Each structure stands twice: as structure tokens, then as C-alpha cells.
């Protein structure tokens, strides 16, 4: 959360709705918001997995792209690394597309852009489905 607001505020991550809000948030507020969101119980998958074959392909893509090396074995993330498990499927698809096309930036390194650039549409769909149902 903290990094996302900083990216919106600096203009390195574009979003018409978030940009004007983030520009008005000071560093202390960003830290407080981040602490609050970090204290919340992580989301659970919203629905049972209706396509286990797609999830299997997503798990294979996650292993092949070494997603767990940054996001953790359970994809729960940590501090500056995003939680992927249980996120909305449409959000994950959009995020991967945005990383792939350089519309979205990551943390201090360009790891996500490098990984996402090589993902096929099938892999993006499968990864998003798999991660959303964890």
C-alpha cells in the first residue's frame, strides 16, 4: 500500500482517480494508512475454484516464472512485496497487463515488468485464476 501511494503521488503510476488523492497525502498519512491496511485480515478466495485445470496451468506458470521467490511460498507477500493470494482475478489480470506494457511500475527493481513482458495471454489468465483462488 505504502509504495502504491508514493508511485501515484510521484506520477510514476498513472490513475485518474488516485493521482489527485495521492498528491494530497503526506508521508505520515501514508505510513498510517499502510499500517492500517497491513493489520487487516487478508482476503479469502471469494468463490470455489470452478476451473481446476486452469488453476493447474497457473500454478505451473507461477513455478516456471519463480513468482514465489519474491511473493513467498503462499503468495502472501511481505512488506513491500504485494500479496497475490486471494486477490480479485480481474485485478490480477489488469495488473499483469499493466506491468507487461509498462503502464505500471514495481518497487526498486523492474522485476515485475521483466517477468510480465514474457507472459502469454494464456499464462496471464491462468496465473490470475490460480492466485485468486488460493
N, C-alpha and C positions, 0 to 999 in steps of 0.2 A: 504494500500500500504506500509506504513512505516514498519509495523510488518512483512510483507511478505519478504521484502528485508533483514531485520535483521535475519529472520529464514533461508533464503537461505545462507546468509553470514556465519552464525554460523554452518551451515551444518545440522540443525535440520529438515529442509525441503529440500528434495532432488530434483534436476532437473539439468540434464547435461548442458542445455543451460544457465540457470540462475546462477548457482553456480559460475562460473568464473567471470561473470559480477558483481554479488553482492559482491564478495570478494574485488573488486577494488573501491567500492563506500563508501565514508566516511560518517560519521553521518550527517554532514551539508548537503551534497548532498541528503541523504535520506530524511531529513526534507523538503528540497526544492522540490524534486520530489513529495513527499506526498502532499504538499500544492498545487502544480500544478494540480495533478490528482483530489484532493478534490474540486478544483474550477471548474472542467468541468461539463457540464450538464449531469445528469445521463442518461443512455440509456433507450430507449423505447423498448417495445416488438417489435421484428423485423417482426413478421407476425401475422395475426389474429389467434385466438385460434381455431385450426382445430379439437380439441377433448375436448369439454367442460366436458364430463363425466370424462375424466382423470384429468382435472383441478379440478373438484369437489372432486375427491379422494385425490388429492394433498392438497387441502385446508383443508380437514378433517385430513390428516396426519399432516399438519402444526399445526393445532389446538391441536391435540392429543399429539404432541411432544413439544408443547409450544414454537415453534420457535419464535413467536412474543415477548416473554419475553426478549429476547436478541436483536433480529434484528428489533424490532419495529412493530407496527400495520400495517404499509405499507411495511414492509421488506426493508426499505431504509437504515437500519444500522445507525451507528453513530460512529465517531472517530475510535476506534479500533475494532468495530464490523462491519463485512462485509455487504455491500449492496447485497441483493439477488434478489430483484425485477428487472426484465428486463435483467438479466444475460443470457448468452447463455445456452441453455438447455444441450448441450453436456458437457460444462464446469461444470455445477452443478452436473450432473451425476458423472463425474470423481471426483470432489471434495468430494462428499458424499462417493463414494467407497474408496477414499484415506483416509478419516477420519475413515471409518469403519475398514479398515485394518491397521491402524496406520502408513500409509505412509506419512500422512500429520498431522502436529500439529497445534493447535489453539493458542490462546493467553495465558494469565497467568493461565488459568484453562483448564482442559481436557474436557470441556463441549461438544464440538462437537464430540469427539471420543466416549464419553459415549452415546450421542444421536444416532449417526450414527451406532454404533455397533448393535443396536436393530432394525434397519430399514430392512425391507424385500426388495427384488428386486422390487416388485410392488410399495412399498412406495417410493423408491428412484426415480423410473421412474415418478411416479405421482407428487411427490414434485418438481422435476426438471421441469416438464412440466408446472405445476401451476405457479411456481416462474418466469419462463422465459416469461410467457405471462401476467405478471402484468404490 
